Amino acid sequence: MSDWREELLYTMDDTYGCCFKRIVFRSIAKNDHEHCSICMSKISDSGEKIDKEGYYCAKTGDWICSTCMNDFYIRFDWKIEV
């Protein structure tokens, strides 16, 4: 079975070896949500059935949802800041 996300992974090449920090998303006036840079799932502190936290990379500005982080952290050698 093919994973549709595979076709989008080329956009993540600049994140190879990067450090991500797990963050609970907090809305601000200019921004009430983010999207996972791979699968585009919504990360927000409002709404049901939405990820309330994700992984943020300060170097690239990418947000990654928990599912994509679990599925691809080895492939991209991502580090998780504690």
N, C-alpha and C positions, 0 to 999 in steps of 0.2 A: 504494500500500500504506500502510495506516494504522500509525502508531507508537502502541502502547498507552500509552506513557509520557506522551503529550500530555494525556491526561485527568487526570494527577496534577500537572501543572506549576503549577496555581493555588496549590498549597501552597508554592511557592517564591517568590512575589511579594515577600516580605520580604527576600529575598537580593539583590534587584536592586542592582547596582553594588558588591556586597560583595567583600571580599578573602578568598581561600582560600589555605591553605598546604598543600603536598603533604607528607604525613606517613606514615612507615612505622608501622603500628599496633603497639602494644605492649600485651599483656594485663596487667591488674592484678587483684588479688584480687576486686574488685567488678565487673569488666567484662572479658570475654574477647573481645568483638567489638562492632562497630557495624554499622549498615545504611546503605546509600545512601538519602538522603532522597527520591530520585526513584523508583528501580527496586527498592529494598529488597534489592539484592545484599549479601551478607555481606562485611564487611571485617574481617579477623582475621589474627593471626600464627600461627594453627594450622589445620591442614587443607590438603588439596590442592584445587586448582581454586577457590581463594578468593583474592580480591584481598588482598594483604598491605599495600597502601598505598592511601590515598585523599586527598581534599582536604577540609580541615577549615576551617570558618568560626568564629572565636572569637566573633564578634558574635551569631550566631544558634544556634551549637552544631550546625549541620548538617554531615554528612559526605556527600560526593559521590564516587562511584566514577569511575575514569578514563574509562570509556565515556560516562557521562552528562556529565562535565565537557567532554569533547571535542565532544559533540553539542549542548550547550546554553550554553556559556560566552558565545557571542556574543549570543544572545537575551537573557540576563540581565546582560550587561555585567560579568561576573565578572572580577576581577583575580586574578592568581596571584602571591603573595608569593615572592620569591626569597631 
